[in-house]
Amino acid sequence: MTGPWKKTAFHLSLVLLGSGMTLAGGYLASHSQQVSKNASDLAVSRVNAAPPIPTNPEGSSFVTKVVQNVGPAVVRIDASRTVKTQLPEEFNDPFLRRFFGSALPNSQQRRVERGTGSGFIMSADGRILTNAHVVDGADTVKVTLKGGRTYQGKVLGKDELTDVAVVKIQADNLPTVTLGNSDQLQPGEWAIAIGNPLGLDNSVTTGIISGTGRTSNQIGAPDKRVEYLQTDAAINPGNSGGPLLNAQGQVIGMNTAIIQGAQGLGFAIPINTAQRISNQLIATGKVQHPYLGIAMQALTPELKENINSDPNSGLSVNEDSGVLVVKVMPNSPAAKAGIRAGDVIQKLNGQTVADAASVQKAVENSQIGGNLRMQLRRNGQNLDLAVRPGAFPMQ
């Protein structure tokens, strides 16, 4: 998103590609020209450095065909919300109120915050996929199609853990996107982004898939449950919720974030993840994520030595590899199953795990209330436990 609704919940260096509804309007306005200039300079350098894009016999590139086919299904989303602000206590001073009452503002004022992002139409009857942070807290949502038609949108549901939301508009016979398979992506494949960066509607950029399976911790978003696609296709604030496409014009991801100060480091939610979450949002309006309630870290010989040599760690580790349980949340499914801080996870459901991301993925793919078999090492002994994942507590 763009505008004063800019949200940086991921990390100080990670920028969500949509407005976050803050009071930073002056900052963004004063920097918008420079940002645009930098983006233009970057685009020129990319054109000069990038390999030529293949063309068909008519002279147009495959990108042109993709844009012609998919562009009409990419929308602009303008969201707004009204917030109350509490003025400083000195405005309620009786003396000031007595002599300057009519000139003083009310102790509570209302203001409207606005932001803009992107989305893409999933069904001909008006279901649209976008980022949760694009519509977070919105009172009104306006959806604008490429041709200029506008509709009032209703948020069917949003999931903050994956940053996926579904918006519905009342319309029929709308153009729709075709979904690809993000599980089959390989680094080096073409990537095409369409969206509304910095107020420049229907912008198109190209690049490649730079990487797959980027964990939330790797990109500075530890509060999310997504393994991201990385792309060097130029994306900017306002691209939030827009599609990332392959060379066939299929949606393979939803553009979400960039790392501030870097070049060519953009991240998208894999479309398989976004589709799975959106199906639950459409069906029930919410998503329940399996949850164990542990903090963990990949174990290395260096970490083992640091823990054992620290008298204040409260832990004693005998293993050189596995996933160390650093903390167990009180009354969590893990605590009820008997898991303790200092345990080292070796296997989940018979599969060896070497890092926290592997454990998180296994938990995410499990069933709430089902059995998750966990093989641990505790004080040099093997231990098998059955854990029943609970629903992730949203508060």
LINKAMO-V278547 format. One record per backbone hydrogen bond with DSSP energy under -1.0 kcal/mol. NH is the residue of the N-H (numbers start at 1). CO is the residue of the C=O. If there is no record, write none. Layout:
# LINKAMO-V278547
NH&CO  NH&CO
This chain:
# LINKAMO-V278547
2&116  6&4  15&258  16&7  17&256  18&16  22&4  28&24  29&25  30&26  31&27  32&28  35&31  36&32  37&33  38&34  39&35  40&36  41&37  42&38  43&39  44&40  45&41  46&42  47&43  48&44  49&45  50&46  56&60  59&56  62&54  65&61  66&62  67&63  68&64  69&65  70&66  71&67  73&70  74&71  75&119  76&144  77&117  78&142  79&115  80&140  81&113  83&111  85&109  87&107  91&88  92&89  93&90  97&93  98&94  99&95  100&96  103&100  104&100  109&85  111&83  113&81  115&79  116&2  117&77  118&240  119&75  120&129  121&73  122&127  123&127  126&123  128&167  129&120  130&165  138&135  139&80  140&80  142&78  143&151  144&76  145&149  148&145  151&143  153&141  154&168  156&166  157&166  159&164  163&159  164&159  165&130  166&157  167&128  168&154  169&126  171&169  174&124  177&121  180&251  184&181  185&182  188&209  189&186  191&207  192&245  193&205  194&243  195&203  198&237  199&196  200&197  201&199  203&195  205&193  207&191  209&189  210&230  211&230  214&228  219&215  221&216  224&221  225&161  228&214  229&268  230&211  231&266  232&208  238&17  239&236  240&17  241&255  242&239  244&253  245&192  246&250  249&246  251&178  252&244  253&244  254&269  255&242  256&267  257&267  258&15  259&265  260&13  262&259  266&231  267&257  268&229  269&254  271&252  274&270  275&271  276&272  277&273  278&274  279&275  280&276  281&277  282&278  283&279  284&280  285&281  291&390  295&327  297&324  299&322  304&300  305&301  306&302  307&303  308&304  309&305  313&310  323&345  324&297  325&343  326&295  327&295  329&293  332&329  334&292  336&332  337&333  338&335  339&334  342&325  343&340  344&377  345&323  346&375  347&375  348&351  349&373  351&348  353&346  359&355  360&356  361&357  362&358  363&359  364&360  365&361  366&363  369&389  370&367  372&387  374&385  375&347  376&383  377&344  378&381  381&378  383&376  385&374  387&372  390&291  392&289
